[in-house]
Amino acid sequence: MAYTCGFDEPACRDAGRFGGKAAGLADLTAAGLPVAPGFAIGVGAFRAFLAGGGVMPDAVAAEVRTRYQRLSMDAGVADVSVAVRSSATVEDSAAASFAGGYQTWVDVSGPVEVLSHVLRCWQGVSGERAVAYAEANGIDPAGVEMAVVVQKTVRATAAGVMFTVSPVTGDRSRIVVEASWGLGLAVVGGEVTPDRWVVDKIAMTVVECVPGDKRIEYVYGTTAAVDVHPVRWAQPCLTDQQVLALAKLGKEIERGQAAPQDIEFAVEDGNVVLLQRRPETVWSARPHPPKFPAGQDVTSWIIKAITGDDHDGDQLPARR
């Protein structure tokens, strides 16, 4: 197919053709990790949309319908519910995330609605927030091309985000998980204070658990949030076992990408499902000074630290 690509197809890992979100999901799929199934609509379709004066080309529409029908058949559900997500070519890279700059719709059902929301993704390229973010990061908004991800909706009992580096301190020996009840919309939208866990990445133990304040949850993406019973406001939405299972996945993803990661996830029927991964862009972009002076190996540094012999003028690094 010319315009679309499944997450399980190698071509989908090309962010230049299918966008950052799709490439990340294709990477996870190729690694055999638990990913909600779906497909991507490439920038070739976006270019055809622009060339046609902002009208959905028939060839693109037909291909999207075919992919959606196949996804529905695989799920065993007529008109399966999906999330339709913007996936710009400059998004979710190591230099820029565009998080929150483009839109996602959850619980979209039927080919007509899917196509309608694909159009909305394309139209979002010129959205005010996305343009402002691009300009602030030295990116020409006119050069941004939009792909789209169509991914089976996960009927989540809990969802959230995981960082394989502490987002507060930059400590790479820690994994931080934040989650709340229901779909991840309440966490992303800042409508709740999520539960927070800190995992020791080496020992793989939970070293901290801070209950949140989770008074609402989204059960469906097309309806308003519902109230959470007061008993569940501060009740952890994940078990320690689920948190450690997430941390294990996080370590595997970080190892495969050779960089700290920012990961979205959901829990459905007790099982963890991955929804997105992107490079962590705050601490990873900061320089890491060498622990030892140039030209000095670890053995000589230890000897000097013990004996105090620093006759060559090298300054010992501060002890931490």
Summary of the structure (lengths in Angstrom):
residues: 320
radius of gyration: 22.3
end to end distance: 55.7
largest distance: 77.4
contacts: 1032
relative contact order: 0.13
helix: 34%
strand: 24%
